[in-house]
Amino acid sequence: MLLENKTAIIYGGGGSIGGAMARGFAAEGARVFLAGRTPATLDAVAEDIRGAGGLAETARVDALDEDAVNGWVDSVAETAGSVDISVNLISHDALFTPLIEMPVGDFARAMEKVARTFLLTTQAAARHMVKQGSGVILYFGGSDATNNAPGLGTVQVGADMVEGMRRQWACELGPHSVRVLTMRTGGIVESIPDVPEMAPMKQQMVDATLLKRAATLTDVRRVAAFLVSDHAATLTSTQVNISAGAMVD
């Protein structure tokens, strides 16, 4: 049990990626606290975890609301006794308009959402982790410094901003034995709606890999559980590449 007696917080825990991580953490012994805006999806993941013998609780939390985030994390720490893992997987505003055509207001709002939620949720967890002298903050998505694809709009810029924050957080939290990591992915095919019009995109994602297979939700849950465990104690301030070779370091 890699995560026995650990407490994990997951924002966006009702989504496909968040649900995969939650199930993976719980299977390794963690007590999982899921936050989001849709109780039905959160409850479905929690019930699945409980049905498998795990521990899961849910809460409706707006990850852009400072008071809501801080209040919820404080309550988790009081209930569970610690905050050991924090993951933010809320959806971003993906605007694929070329930057030269991007309305300034739309771009600013999209960037503000990313900056606000990652700062708020990381601050809330870090306060507790610093006090206890341990913890892991895990980001998901990563950034491609070699990107040469036009038209990515706010997606690439937002990912780069999160990675800049990850590097700074790792520097500041490292002396307190708090690790900050990113799982870098070229996309998870299973997380894309299973509709005919998305089939070409899914195939392109697979074709772009060196292994000719895209990372799966099972891969996500297994790698994430390892990264937030003590088995990965020397890993911080880095991206862990699970793109199956779609992104080459």
TORRODREN-817919 format. One record per residue: z, y, x of N, C-alpha, C in turn; residue number from 1; residue in three letters. Coordinates in steps of 0.001 Angstrom, whole numbers, m for minus. Each point is the difference from the previous one (the first is absolute). Layout:
N
SITE      nz      ny      nx     caz     cay     cax      cz      cy      cx resi resn
SITE       Z       Y       X       Z       Y       X       Z       Y       X  NUM  ALA
...
***
This chain:
249
SITE      nz      ny      nx     caz     cay     cax      cz      cy      cx resi resn
SITE       0   m1190     849       0    1190    m849       0    1245     888    1  MET
SITE   m1160     569     220    m136    1141     907     783    1227    m438    2  LEU
SITE     189     176   m1302     573    1243    m513    1290    m217    m781    3  LEU
SITE     716   m1046     334    1250    m278    m695     975    1157     153    4  GLU
SITE     606     398   m1124     980    1098     m54    m620    1379     258    5  ASN
SITE   m1322     125     m83    m674    1285     156    m298     597   m1370    6  LYS
SITE     m40    1329     m41    m329     729   m1226   m1325     722     202    7  THR
SITE    m958    m241    m883   m1330     594     117    m308     887   m1196    8  ALA
SITE    m515    1178     288    m449     944   m1020   m1525      80      74    9  ILE
SITE    m657    m123   m1162   m1456      83     m40    m422     953   m1119   10  ILE
SITE    m622    1096     374    m583     923    m978   m1401    m498    m323   11  TYR
SITE    m348     m52   m1273   m1266    m609    m380     116   m1507      m9   12  GLY
SITE    1196    m492    m288     267   m1433      50    m663    m810   m1093   13  GLY
SITE    m582     665    m989    m674    m727   m1062   m1472    m223     251   14  GLY
SITE    m538     581    1073   m1411    m168     318    m274   m1300     735   15  GLY
SITE   m1264    m251     293    m361   m1263     644     578    m103    1412   16  SER
SITE    m114    1062     790     530     m14    1359    1523      19     m30   17  ILE
SITE     561     899    m809    1456      81    m107     607   m1286    m519   18  GLY
SITE    m652    m608    m966     492   m1261    m541     m48   m1110    1028   19  GLY
SITE   m1067     m19     804    m114   m1021    1042    1123     141    1018   20  ALA
SITE     242    1229     434    1083     217     962    1351    m352    m612   21  MET
SITE     208     404   m1244    1281    m286    m654     249   m1500     m70   22  ALA
SITE   m1002    m751    m391     148   m1458     m77     255    m597    1382   23  ARG
SITE    m698     539    1003     191    m502    1353    1387     292     535   24  GLY
SITE     487    1212    m227    1340     363     467    1061    m844    m702   25  PHE
SITE    m149    m141   m1317     983    m768    m769       6   m1463     413   26  ALA
SITE   m1177    m551     277     m88   m1398     407     714    m243    1326   27  ALA
SITE     103    1064     799     695    m113    1286    1459     432     m90   28  GLU
SITE     499     187   m1228    1421     242    m185     426    1416    m270   29  GLY
SITE    m916     960     m25     371    1389    m240     308     253   m1470   30  ALA
SITE     880     955    m239     226     516   m1350    m959    1168    m159   31  ARG
SITE    m867     m68    m981   m1101     946    m126     238     969   m1154   32  VAL
SITE    m189    1285     284     105    1046   m1006   m1383     632    m152   33  PHE
SITE    m554    m109   m1192   m1359     457    m262       3    1294    m795   34  LEU
SITE    m765     980     473    m101    1281    m693   m1445     271    m381   35  ALA
SITE    m174     709   m1104   m1333     368    m449      88     785   m1290   36  GLY
SITE   m1152     270    m586     m30     779   m1243    m317    m850   m1219   37  ARG
SITE    m333   m1285     215    m379    m866   m1115     944   m1191     m70   38  THR
SITE    1000      59    m875     993   m1081     m83    m604   m1382    m215   39  PRO
SITE   m1061    m106    m776    m569   m1311    m317    m483    m725    1255   40  ALA
SITE    m700     698     895    m502    m653    1208    1140    m316     965   41  THR
SITE     979     885      77    1167    m257     853     756   m1224    m492   42  LEU
SITE     211     m52   m1295     752   m1118    m585    m718   m1327     204   43  ASP
SITE   m1329      21     m49    m767   m1239     187     224    m566    1403   44  ALA
SITE     m16     881    1004     246    m440    1376    1434    m494     148   45  VAL
SITE     946     763    m551    1414    m371     110     274   m1344    m664   46  ALA
SITE    m591    m233   m1154     212   m1270    m702    m581   m1161     796   47  GLU
SITE   m1126     238     633    m614   m1027     837     922    m353    1163   48  ASP
SITE     578    1015     621     909    m216    1127    1250    m747    m446   49  ILE
SITE     559     423   m1122    1212    m666    m505    m295   m1452    m376   50  ARG
SITE   m1181    m217    m564    m378   m1350    m381     m94    m938    1194   51  GLY
SITE    m267     593    1176     m85    m799    1227    1344     m66     719   52  ALA
SITE    1035     549    m646    1342     m50     581     375    1190     851   53  GLY
SITE    m828    1056     m23     283    1188     798     765    1057    m755   54  GLY
SITE     313    1095     707     752    1111    m575    m890    1228     m76   55  LEU
SITE    m136     571   m1197    m847    1175    m173     533     881   m1117   56  ALA
SITE     m56    1299     218     395     979   m1001   m1066    1087     m55   57  GLU
SITE    m120     655   m1139   m1041    1011    m172     583    1324    m466   58  THR
SITE    m768    1063     250     400    1334    m463   m1250     857    m145   59  ALA
SITE      m1     831   m1031   m1106     933    m174     304    1238     847   60  ARG
SITE    m757     192    1059     237    1085     950   m1318     691     329   61  VAL
SITE      m3    1316     m61   m1157     784     414     147     274    1492   62  ASP
SITE    m863    m588     820     105     120    1454    m384    1379     510   63  ALA
SITE    m306     927    m904    m273    1389     374    1160     921    m370   64  LEU
SITE    1030    m553    m629    1146     767    m472    1161    m169     976   65  ASP
SITE     366    1064     696    1019     m75    1046    1344    m488    m531   66  GLU
SITE     440     559   m1114    1295    m397    m551     m19   m1458    m456   67  ASP
SITE   m1111    m407    m625     m99   m1371    m487      15    m997    1150   68  ALA
SITE    m744     290    1053     m68    m904    1150    1358    m102     685   69  VAL
SITE     590    1143     313    1288     m24     699    1096    m662    m832   70  ASN
SITE      15     306   m1296    1006    m599    m869    m141   m1502     m94   71  GLY
SITE   m1257    m471     m94    m225   m1442    m118     360    m733    1287   72  TRP
SITE    m431     533    1140     298    m650    1275    1505     m19     255   73  VAL
SITE     679    1074    m328    1461      28     146     649   m1069    m870   74  ASP
SITE    m534    m179   m1196     576   m1005    m902    m268   m1413     507   75  SER
SITE   m1169    m213     591    m308   m1308     578     962    m298    1153   76  VAL
SITE     216     989     857     899    m181    1137    1417    m305    m473   77  ALA
SITE     424     674   m1050    1345    m226    m524     117   m1390    m616   78  GLU
SITE   m1040    m427    m693       9   m1305    m662    m110   m1152     991   79  THR
SITE    m954     123     937    m303   m1102     909     762      63    1320   80  ALA
SITE     490    1170     339     747     141    1243    m818     460    1184   81  GLY
SITE   m1325      32    m137    m865     453    1090   m1403     262    m533   82  SER
SITE    m795     712     804   m1435     150    m244    m670    m442    1290   83  VAL
SITE    m583   m1180       4    m528    m588    1223   m1507     142     151   84  ASP
SITE    m706      86   m1121   m1465      43      15    m462     997   m1049   85  ILE
SITE    m968     836     366    m579     929    m974   m1516       3     149   86  SER
SITE    m686    m188   m1124   m1461     m31      m8    m508     899   m1126   87  VAL
SITE    m949     883     311    m602     870   m1009   m1439    m439    m227   88  ASN
SITE    m289    m484   m1222   m1331    m497    m335    m560     665   m1256   89  LEU
SITE     450    1231    m280    m511     655   m1207   m1470     359     198   90  ILE
SITE    m715     127   m1087   m1431     296      79    m229    1444     421   91  SER
SITE   m1081     225     755    m372    1334     447   m1174     504    m841   92  HIS
SITE    m270    1303      78   m1157     566    m682   m1197    m101     935   93  ASP
SITE    m799   m1033    m171   m1138    m245     880   m1210     790    m494   94  ALA
SITE    m339    1051     711   m1146     837    m341   m1067    m218    1071   95  LEU
SITE   m1120    m602    m381   m1024    m361     973   m1093    1069     133   96  PHE
SITE     280    1191    m483    m942    1113     138    m115     399    1471   97  THR
SITE   m1220     247     500    m128     498    1380     846    1272     176   98  PRO
SITE     620     160    1149     908    1127     210    m695    1349    m192   99  LEU
SITE   m1275      82     329    m707    1273    m134    m149     417   m1470  100  ILE
SITE     115    m990    m899    m110     278   m1430    1347     m83    m722  101  GLU
SITE    1050    m339     711    1305    m244    m610     642    1305    m493  102  MET
SITE     374      79   m1282     738    1171    m477    1334      95     746  103  PRO
SITE     301    1175     508    1192     175     830    1264    m410    m751  104  VAL
SITE      71     370   m1266    1192    m331    m779     198   m1499    m161  105  GLY
SITE   m1093    m728    m240      88   m1454    m151     465    m652    1293  106  ASP
SITE    m563     453    1112     383    m554    1300    1478     269     286  107  PHE
SITE     438    1232    m242    1387     370     284     975    m813    m844  108  ALA
SITE    m339    m211   m1272     890    m775    m862     101   m1456     458  109  ARG
SITE   m1136    m567     413       2   m1390     461     828    m146    1273  110  ALA
SITE    m157     929     932     753     m53    1255    1485     259    m233  111  MET
SITE     295     904    m917    1409     302    m287     712   m1198    m581  112  GLU
SITE    m696    m767    m825     609   m1190    m594     350   m1018    1077  113  LYS
SITE    m927    m229     928     253    m951    1080    1161     478     870  114  VAL
SITE     m58    1251     429    1044     532     878    1358     m30    m683  115  ALA
SITE      38     384   m1252    1275      89    m709     657   m1364    m187  116  ARG
SITE    m776    m956    m482     615   m1297    m300     447    m732    1261  117  THR
SITE    m790      80    1077     401    m695    1217    1174     687     688  118  PHE
SITE      63    1314     m75    1156     682     577    1262    m296    m802  119  LEU
SITE     m93      98   m1323    1170    m225    m854     548   m1412     142  120  LEU
SITE    m873    m980    m128     484   m1386     m11     504    m423    1383  121  THR
SITE    m646     490    1050     466    m345    1341    1318     688     303  122  THR
SITE     128    1263    m372    1272     707     193    1147    m724    m699  123  GLN
SITE    m226    m383   m1239    1060    m628    m795     483   m1290     646  124  ALA
SITE    m938    m816     488     388   m1249     663     607     263    1365  125  ALA
SITE    m593     930     749     438     261    1370    1454     470      56  126  ALA
SITE     422     780    m974    1388     482      m1     981   m1166      21  127  ARG
SITE    m297   m1028    m761     886   m1164     m50    m175    m877    1239  128  HIS
SITE   m1245    m146     447    m259    m847    1159     630     563    1265  129  MET
SITE     m34    1297     163     614     632    1166    1506    m261      11  130  VAL
SITE     621     119   m1160    1450    m243     m95     356   m1440     349  131  LYS
SITE    m820    m940    m447     322   m1407     245    m538    m505    1338  132  GLN
SITE    m861     803     645    m518    m366    1316   m1044   m1090     m11  133  GLY
SITE    m767    m101   m1089   m1062   m1007     m86    m873     278   m1211  134  SER
SITE   m1190    m593       9    m886     124   m1152   m1459       4     414  135  GLY
SITE    m869    m230    m975   m1444      m5     240    m688     767   m1125  136  VAL
SITE    m872     917     387    m834     719    m961   m1436    m447     247  137  ILE
SITE    m615    m565   m1033   m1332    m586     138   m1007     775    m839  138  LEU
SITE   m1063     477     654   m1111     643    m688   m1151   m1001    m107  139  TYR
SITE    m943     284    m885   m1093    m941    m240   m1323     738     m92  140  PHE
SITE   m1020    m514     651   m1335     586     m78    m553     291    1374  141  GLY
SITE     714     839     741    m391     298    1369   m1148     978     115  142  GLY
SITE    m366     283    1235   m1005    1004     297    m961    m527    1052  143  SER
SITE   m1253     406    m100   m1036    m449     935    m478    1193     827  144  ASP
SITE     475      79    1239    m357    1130     869   m1480       1     357  145  ALA
SITE    m664   m1132    m173   m1423     m88     335    m887     184   m1234  146  THR
SITE     561     437   m1098    m763     127   m1240   m1282     810     195  147  ASN
SITE   m1110    m538    m487   m1268     725      33    m698     m34   m1351  148  ASN
SITE     794    m244   m1055    m563     m87   m1347     177    1324    m732  149  ALA
SITE   m1081     632    m434     116    1250    m749     425    m258   m1444  150  PRO
SITE     425    1042    m680     268     m97   m1430    1326    m593    m394  151  GLY
SITE     923    m167     952    1291    m591    m336     980    1020    m568  152  LEU
SITE    m368    1257      10     802    1023    m666    1458       2     414  153  GLY
SITE     880     m89   m1005    1433      72     278     574   m1303     534  154  THR
SITE    m750   m1090    m106     539   m1318     375     305     m74    1486  155  VAL
SITE    m998     305     842     201     m75    1443     995    1045     473  156  GLN
SITE    m123    1221    m508     895    1077     430    1441    m304    m402  157  VAL
SITE     171    m528   m1214    1345    m353    m454     607   m1104     846  158  GLY
SITE    m803   m1010     350     482   m1097     842     388     507    1380  159  ALA
SITE    m801     916     540     321     570    1309    1303     791     m50  160  ASP
SITE     231     704   m1087    1235     776    m127    1215    m921     m48  161  MET
SITE    m109   m1084    m744    1110    m952     m77     290    m585    1384  162  VAL
SITE   m1048    m297     760     211    m551    1333     645    1011     938  163  GLU
SITE    m345    1275    m146     660    1037     779    1488      67    m327  164  GLY
SITE     332    m138   m1276    1399     m17    m415     702   m1241     547  165  MET
SITE    m692   m1138     m46     590   m1237     509     371     122    1476  166  ARG
SITE    m880     592     786     291     160    1427    1204     909     216  167  ARG
SITE      66    1086    m743    1123     937     167    1313    m632    m465  168  GLN
SITE     m38    m692   m1139    1206    m672    m485     485   m1038    1011  169  TRP
SITE    m914    m739     597     398   m1026     962     720     622    1188  170  ALA
SITE    m487    1156     454     662     688    1116    1405     442    m377  171  CYS
SITE     155     515   m1192    1289     545    m414    1011   m1075    m381  172  GLU
SITE    m486   m1106    m542     912   m1039    m481     248   m1117    1005  173  LEU
SITE    m862    m105    1010     161   m1044    1003    1379     m43     641  174  GLY
SITE     573    1144     404    1324     m16     624    1102    m542    m916  175  PRO
SITE    m292     m85   m1294     975    m530    m961    m315   m1458    m371  176  HIS
SITE    m899    m626     768    m404   m1392    m226    m705    m197   m1345  177  SER
SITE    m693    1031    m442    m804     m78   m1225   m1468     m66     409  178  VAL
SITE    m714   m1013    m478   m1397    m203     356    m930     544   m1092  179  ARG
SITE   m1158     520     430    m990     537    m939   m1363    m574     373  180  VAL
SITE    m633    m694    m953   m1235    m727     249   m1023     234   m1106  181  LEU
SITE   m1244    m317     325   m1064      11   m1005    m751   m1321      44  182  THR
SITE    m295    m557   m1170    m942   m1111     m90   m1385     604    m213  183  MET
SITE    m895    m250     940   m1348     560     m42    m957   m1020    m600  184  ARG
SITE    m709     404   m1026    m852    m943    m720   m1366     599    m279  185  THR
SITE    m985    m849       1   m1337     430    m389    m235    m141   m1486  186  GLY
SITE    1079    m273    m728     m91    m172   m1448     388   m1403    m417  187  GLY
SITE     646    m103   m1135     413   m1287    m556    m864    m271   m1227  188  ILE
SITE    m921    m936     122    m970    m268   m1064     693    m305   m1323  189  VAL
SITE    1093    m762      43     693    m392   m1233     611    1182    m751  190  GLU
SITE     189    1120     698     604    1166    m654   m1022     838    m750  191  SER
SITE   m1282    m325     150   m1076     737    m668    m291    m656   m1349  192  ILE
SITE    m169     800   m1048    m274    m581   m1328   m1147   m1010      28  193  PRO
SITE     181   m1094    m709    m984   m1080     m10   m1041     263   m1088  194  ASP
SITE    m873     958     298   m1071     359    m932   m1325     m63     751  195  VAL
SITE   m1097    m288    m697   m1293    m213     673    m423    1150     913  196  PRO
SITE     247    1240    m408    m476    1132     797     725     133    1344  197  GLU
SITE    1151    m665     129     738      68    1258    m347   m1135     949  198  MET
SITE    m772    m970    m473    m351   m1166     816    m686     373    1319  199  ALA
SITE    m983     929      m4    m643     361    1277     985     583    1008  200  PRO
SITE     921     822    m461     988     588     901     893   m1080     603  201  MET
SITE     413    m951    m827     832   m1095     499    m733    m794    1074  202  LYS
SITE   m1276    m271    m239    m772    m766     974    m165     779    1292  203  GLN
SITE    m194    1306     m99    m121     842    1189    1277     m46     829  204  GLN
SITE    1145     m35    m674    1276     m66     706     115   m1304     783  205  MET
SITE    m436   m1084    m595      37   m1294     688   m1001     m15    1149  206  VAL
SITE   m1213     488    m246   m1046      m2    1022     375     842    1219  207  ASP
SITE     840    1017    m208     381     898    1099    1006    m627     955  208  ALA
SITE     587   m1117    m374    1014    m637     846    m641    m910    1048  209  THR
SITE     714    m205    1084    m470    m942    1015     250   m1442    m433  210  LEU
SITE    1037    m212    m779     357   m1346    m437    m744    m433   m1260  211  LEU
SITE    m745     951    m596    m730    m253   m1243     926    m435   m1132  212  LYS
SITE    1198     558      29     961    m142   m1095     891    1228      32  213  ARG
SITE     192     606   m1151     878    1166     m68    1447    m457    m122  214  ALA
SITE     916     866     394    1418    m300    m169     312    m165   m1482  215  ALA
SITE     884    m933    m305     376    m289   m1385    1389     542    m299  216  THR
SITE     390     m59   m1256    1356     395    m376    1038    m917     644  217  LEU
SITE    m355   m1256     183     896    m920     697     187     430    1450  218  THR
SITE   m1089     437     643     108     523    1365     928    1213      30  219  ASP
SITE    m170     876    m972     834    1204     m70    1472    m364     m91  220  VAL
SITE     343    m889    m893    1412    m330    m199     600    m679    1217  221  ARG
SITE    m765    m864     657     517    m707    1167     182     937    1196  222  ARG
SITE   m1016     821     271      88     903    1153    1059    1065    m240  223  VAL
SITE      58     537   m1201     997    1027    m308    1413    m531     172  224  ALA
SITE     246   m1202    m468    1334    m593     132     374    m164    1467  225  ALA
SITE    m960    m386     824     271    m115    1435     305    1364     613  226  PHE
SITE    m810     995    m333     140    1319     623    1341     660    m288  227  LEU
SITE     534    m208   m1192    1273     639    m344    1199    m863     379  228  VAL
SITE    m274   m1169     601    1081    m897     408     415     276    1437  229  SER
SITE    1115    m592     405     478     144    1378    m895    m705    1002  230  ASP
SITE    m901    m864    m465    m938    m660     903    m986    1000     600  231  HIS
SITE    m172    1152    m650    m907    1039     494     790    1185     557  232  ALA
SITE    1167    m275     545     935    1053     421    m558     947    1059  233  ALA
SITE   m1015    m422     752    m546     879    1037   m1185     837    m483  234  THR
SITE    m395    m154   m1251   m1159     725    m510     413    1273    m715  235  LEU
SITE    m491    1129     494     172    1271    m700   m1081     967     470  236  THR
SITE    m237    1037    m772    m997    1026     316   m1360    m598     318  237  SER
SITE    m439    m920    m852   m1310    m611     221    m597    m454   m1324  238  THR
SITE   m1307    m209      26    m689    m623   m1122    m193   m1481     313  239  GLN
SITE     265    m850    m981    m242   m1428     152   m1271    m319    m782  240  VAL
SITE   m1015    m412     697   m1342    m150    m554    m156   m1347    m707  241  ASN
SITE    m137      35   m1324    m240   m1230    m770   m1376      39    m660  242  ILE
SITE    m938     710     635   m1330     205    m603    m957   m1155     228  243  SER
SITE     436   m1063     644    m868   m1155     308   m1185     393     857  244  ALA
SITE     190    1069     783   m1056     438     896    m939    1035    m585  245  GLY
SITE     275     471   m1216    m832    1069    m574     226    1297     753  246  ALA
SITE    1221     168     504     330    1149     854     392    m555    1357  247  MET
SITE    m724     377    1030     241    m543    1343     756    1015     834  248  VAL
SITE    1128    m424     548     820     881     832    m579      98    1408  249  ASP
***
